[in-house]
Amino acid sequence: MDANTPLPHLGGLTATEFLRDYWQKKPLLVRNAFPELAYRLNDEDLKELAQEESVEARIVLEQGKTPWELRRGPFAPKDFKALPKTHWTLLVQAVDHYLPALSDYLDHFAFLPNWRIDDIMISYAVEGGSVGPHYDQYDVFLIQGFGNRRWQLGQHCDEQSPRVAGTPLRILQQIDAHFDEIVNPGDLLYVPPGMAHCGVAQNECTTYSVGFRAPALTHLLERIVDAALEAAGSSRLFADPAREPVAHPAALSEADLESLRAQVLTLLDDRATLRHAIAPFLSEPKYDDYEPQGEELSLEEIREALAAGATLRRDPASRCLYSLQDDQPAELFINGQKEWFPPTLAAFVKLLADRRRLTADELAPWLSDQDALHWLADQMASGFWFLEADEEDA
């Protein structure tokens, strides 16, 4: 993606302009940004997904057994029939994992690294449905499906912001709205992290939420420390060859404290150690128990399927990233594990990892390379890529 090309779904802003002026700074409303997305899924599609054991689904009732009652799936058809006519919302997480074609919409945000993207959550709400005024700790793009929703945006919040008691939801006691708009099918609203927001369905409607990951720095530090300890072993001891005499032997001096700090940080300030710790962590899948299902295919079967019009798709539930050396992949990590590849296939690995879907024409330079196809076949057997016979528009 060209960082300086105007993007219609960002209202004509370039990626550079959006990141400079809006990202984690202020909201952005773009009318009719994704008109084709508005009617892609209906409420029955979401209800069917919410009945699956493996799918994370929730229902929020504004006035249930308790105010802002939270119910967790999987649900049964009778659960939906027992709901009131108004003021409830169904939320289904990671819908792009189950409908791979939906993940293609994430390419519109390819100016951000894949490891920062979380998933596409879809909510269905009846009239008055809402999850209450709240704030998120991450960025989110809210794309309106069918129907209409009223969005109010307000103050910046943190853990000290007053919240409603008696509910597991992070409902704010109030929202000081400075933005109040009705969004229509296809409209996009970007909300920065920490900003209070509240969406209320004006009628039956769906909302697509493209959420982003913000790894906790404490979790990163824990991984880095573990990697540094593994690399250093027990042989690295504190050293003070420039020691000067002290007047107070029981005191921890500022000079000693600084020396201790500097030597500890030296253990952490190693690029290889950082990569060894962080890359697997950032490539871990959203759900810890996720195991992709692969298919073993011969090289000829792969070629024949692509020639017949199939496309190669990256598993949307698997996370994939690579480290760079001379602008080419040096190491590949998928779902928290390092995946081997021969250095001669670095350009091929880069193409596969960067793209969500590839056609036979795009793969043509590699289809006659036996090493490339053997490696791809092994990856497909592991479930990280698969062939999609019927092309779906996105």
N, C-alpha and C positions, 0 to 999 in steps of 0.2 A: 504494500500500500504506500503510495506516494504521500509523504507527510504534508505536502503543500498543495494537494489537489482538493478543491472544495467538495465537501461531502453533503449530498442532499439530506441524508438522515440526521445530520447535525445542523440543519438550517443553512447550509452553504459555508459553514466554517471549515477550515482545514483542520487536520488532526493537530498540527502545531498550535493553531489558534485556540482550539478547544482545550488542550492541555495547559496552555499558558494562562488562559483567561477564566476557565470554568472548573477544571478538574480539581476537586477537593477545595473549591473556593466558593462557588455560587451555583444556583440551579439554572437549568436551561429547559425551556419548553419549545418543542418543534412540532408544528401542526402537520398532520398527514405525512409523517416521516416513514411509516411502514404500512401503507394502505393494504397491501396484499396479506399482511399478517392478521388483520382484524378478524377474519372468519375462518382461520385455519383449523381451530379446534372449537368444539362446542362443549356444553356442560356435561353431556352424556359421555364424551370421550374422557373427561377428567374424572367423572364418577367411576368409570370402569377402571381407570388406573388406580384410583384410591382404594379399590377393593383388592389389589394385589399385595401379597404378603411382603414383597421386597421393596415396595414403594413407600416413601416417607410422605404421609398425608395427615392433615390436621383440619379440624373444623373449629371455628371461633363463633360463639353465640354471644351477642352483646348482652342479652338477658336470658341466660340459661338457668341452671340450678343455682349458679352464682353469677354475679356480674362478670362479663368477659370470660365465660367458661371456655376452656380449651379441651377438645376431645382429640384423641390420637387414633389413627388408623392402624390396621386396615379396617375398612368399613364394609357393611353389608347393605344391599338394596333397602332393607327395612329401616336402616339408620337414616337414610335420606328422606324416606317417606314420613318419618316421625318429626322432621324438622318443621319449624314454623314457616309461615309464608314470607316473612321479612326478617331483616337484621341478622343474617348469618353469612359466613364466608367459608368456602372450601379452599384449602391451599395444598397444592401438590408440588413437591420438591423435585428438582433434577429431571424435569420432563424430557429434556434433550437427551438424556441417557437412554430413554425408552423409545423415543421417536428420533432416530438419527438425523433425518432430514431437517429437523428443527434446529439442530446444532449448527447448520450452515449460516444461520442468522448471526452467530457469533463472529463470523468473518467481517461483519460491519464494524467490529471493534478490534480489528487486528492491529491497530496502532498501539495496543497495549499487549504486554507479554501474556502468553497463555497461562503461565503460573499464577497470574493475578485474577483470572476469571474463575468464578465458582460454578455457577450453573444457571439454567433458566427455570425459575419457579413460575407456575401459573396459578392464579387464583380465580375462582368463580364466585360471584356474590349475587344474592338476590337484592331487591330494593332495600336500601338502608344498611346493607352489609358492609362491615368494616372490621379492621383489627385494632381500631382505636388509635389515638395520637401516640406516636412512639418515635424513636430514633434508631438508626442502625449504625453500627461501628464500621461499616464499609460503604463504598459507593454503590449506587444502584441506578440502572436505567429502567424506567417504568413505561412499557408500551401498551397502549390501550387496545384490547381486542374488540369484540362487539360490545355494544351498549355504551353507557356514559358514566363517568366517575368524577366526583368533585374532589379536588386536591387542595389542601391547605398546607402551606409550609411556614415554619416559624423559627423559633430561637435555636441557637446552638446548645446542645445538651451534653451532659456527661453523667458519670455515676452518681453525682450529688443532686441531680435534677429530681424534684419531687415526683413520686410515682404512686399510682393507685395500689392500695394494699389488697391482699386477698386473692390475687390472680398470679399465675406463673408468667403471664405476659408482661412485657415492660411498658405498661400503659402510663403515659404522662398525665399528671393531674390537670395540666392545662397546656394550651398551645397559643403562643402569641403570634397569630398569623400575619404575615406580611405579603403572602401570595395566596390567592384564592381564585381558582380557575376550574371550569368544567372541561374535561378532556373527552375527545371523541374518538371513534375508531381510527386506529393508525397513528394517533398522536404519541409523541415521545416526551417524557419528562425525566431529566437527570437530577438526582438528589445527592448532594455531597454527604460524606459520613458525618454523623453527629447532628444533623439538622432535623429538628422536629418536623414530622409530616403526618398527615391524616387523610386517608382516602375513603370516601363514602359513596357506595353505589347509588346512582340515581334511578337505576332500573337493573334488570338482569344484565350482568356484564362480566367480561373476563379481562384480566390484566397479566401481561407477561413481564416478569421481573428478572432482568439480567443482573445478577449479583456478582460481587467481586470478593476475592479472598484478601484478607489483611493478616498475614501470619503474626501471631503474638511474638514480640521480640524476646520475651522470656523463654519461649519454646525454642526459638532460634539459638539463643545463648546456651541453652541446655545442650543442644546438639553440637554446637561449636566447642564447648568445654569438653564434652565426651570425646570428640574427634581429636582435640588438642592433647588430652591426657593419653589417648591411644598412641598418638604420634610421638609424644615426648617420653613416654614410659616413666620409669622411676629414677632415671639417671640424671635428670636435670635438677640440680640443686641451686639454691640461692648462692650468689657469689658477691663478695665485696672487696675486691683487690685494692680499691682506693680508700679503704677504711681509715678514718682519723680518730684520735682518742676522744672519749666522751667524758663529760663532767658528772653526768647523772646516769649511772648504769641501769636504773630501773625504768628509765623513760624511753618511750617509742618516739624517736625524733622525727621531724618532718623530712629530713634527708633520708632516713632509713625507710620511711613510709613511701616516699617517692621512688626509691630504688626497688622496693618490693613490688610496687605497682607497675613500674616499667618492665621488670623482668617477667611478671605474670602476663602482661599484655603482649609481650614478645611471643609468648606461646600461642596466643590467639591471632596474632597479626601475621598469619602465613596464608598466602593465597591458595595453595594446594589444600591446606587443612580446611579452609573456609569452603572451598568447592566440595571437598569430600563430605563435609557435614551438611551443607545447605542444599545442594542439588537433589540428593535423594529425598530430603524432607519436603521440598517444594513440589516434587513429582508424585507424592503420595496421593492415592485416589481419595475422593470425597468420603467414601464409606470404607471403613477399615476391613470389612469382610468381603469386599468386592473381588470376584474372581472372573476375569473375562473367559468366554467360551470360544475356543478356537476351532478351526476346521482344517484338516490336513488335505492339501490339494497338490497334485503334481504340477510341474512347470508347464506342461502342455495344457492342463485344465485351466490354469491361470491365463495363459495366452488366449485360449479359445473363448473363455468367458469375456475377457476384455474385447476381443474382436467382435463378439456378438452384442456389444453395447453396454456391458456391465461397467460400473465404476468402482474404483478402489476407495474405500472409506476408512478413515481412522476411527477406532472405537471411541465413541463420544464419552464413555465413562472412565476411560483410562487417561491418565495425565502423562504427558511426554515433554521432556525438555533436553537440550543438549548444551554442553559447554563449548566455547569457541577457542580455536587456535588458528591464527592466520585466516580468520573469517570462515573457517570450516569446522564442522563438529569434531570435537576431540573425544568427548565421552557422551554417551546417550543414557538417559535415565527414564524408565517407564514404571509407573506405580511404585516408586520408592526403591527400585532395583536398577543396578547398572546392567545395560544390555550391550554385549560385545558386537562389534562390526569391524570388518577389515578397513584399514585407512583408505584403500582405493575406492570405497563406497561412500566416502564422506559426503560428496555432493548429492548422492542418491538419498542418504539418510536425511540430509537437510531438507530436500524436497518433500519427503514423506512426512517429516515431523512438522514442517511449517504449514502444510496444507491439510484440510479436513477431508477433501475429496479430490480424486484425480481420475481423469479419463484416460482411455487407451492412447489418444494422441499425445497427451502430456507425459505419459509413461514410455512412449515409443522409443526414445534413445536408450532405454534400459532393458527393453524386452528381449533383446538379443544377447544380453550379458548374463551368462549362466550364473556367475557369482552373485549378481544382484538378485536374480530370481530365486536362487536357492536361499539367500538370506531372507528375502521377503516371504517365501513359503514357510520358513521357520517362524517368522514373526506372526504370520497368519494362523499357524497352528497354535500359537500362544494366545491368540485372540486379540492382538493389538491392532490388526488391520483385517478387513473383510471385504468381500466382493458383494456389491449391491446390484442385483440383476435388473431390477426395474428402476429406472432413473426417476427421481422425484424432484419436482420443482421446489425451490425454496425461496 
